[in-house]
């Protein structure tokens, strides 16, 4: 039910969507849907909570990265931006938060911002940030750009191409890193690069989608 709701919220938005459309997508009756969720708002909150949990799981491996806190943030951006393609729940969580449909706090984006902020404070403690750089200000820049790239990619998937994410990091690291040359700005593996792709839908056999990371 939650994945069906996420698909409807991601495709239609919160306000135009209906419980009837969600129950049809889930293959259950309206009564069965109401048995688990009191109303559409409760269902959307559950989707947001799952999206926030997905982001927490995404940043856990990066949190313990042996390469340092600043590298962990770079690596995590590829995972987050790739998850907008691969995980319908994360995509729906972003859409719900960006529309402020459920209030001023976007839970998924709050989790992301909080983790980036904490990790950049750790980077400062490790001596990885340049003198005078505010971890809080740098965190806001990272979050703003990741959100902006996702918004722009709705109309043009190439905004999430690997080269564009890498170009952003080259620009930002030149301003905030104590030693920019020591931070890797591209994915460590082809698998991670694949996760940094973009697109609103998964490719299908009938309509193969070109990988913007190769463009």
NORJOPE-V142044 format. One record per backbone hydrogen bond with DSSP energy under -0.5 kcal/mol. NH is the residue of the N-H (numbers start at 0). CO is the residue of the C=O. If there is no record, write none. Layout:
# NORJOPE-V142044
nh=(NH:NH)
co=(CO:CO)
This chain:
# NORJOPE-V142044
nh=(4:5:6:7:8:9:10:11:12:12:16:21:22:23:24:25:26:27:32:33:34:35:35:36:42:43:44:45:46:47:48:49:50:51:52:53:54:55:56:57:58:59:60:61:62:63:64:67:71:72:73:74:75:76:77:77:78:79:80:81:82:83:84:85:86:87:90:91:92:93:94:95:96:97:98:99:100:102:105:106:109:110:111:112:113:114:115:116:117:118:119:120:121:122:123:124:125:126:127:128:129:132:134:137:138:139:140:141:142:143:144:145:146:147:148:149:150:151:152:153:153:154:154:155:158:159:160:163:164:165:166:167:168:169:170:171:172:173:174:175:176:177:178:179:181:182:183:192:193:194:195:195:196:203:211:213:214)
co=(0:1:2:3:4:5:6:7:7:8:12:17:18:19:20:21:22:22:28:29:30:31:32:32:38:39:40:41:42:43:44:45:46:47:48:49:50:51:52:53:54:55:56:57:58:59:61:64:67:68:69:70:71:72:73:74:74:75:76:77:78:79:81:81:82:85:86:87:88:89:90:91:92:93:94:96:95:99:103:104:105:106:107:108:109:110:111:112:113:114:115:116:117:118:119:120:121:123:122:122:175:129:132:133:134:135:136:137:138:139:140:141:142:143:144:145:146:147:148:149:150:150:151:151:155:156:157:160:160:161:162:163:164:165:166:167:168:169:171:171:172:127:127:176:178:179:181:188:189:190:191:192:193:206:209:210:211)
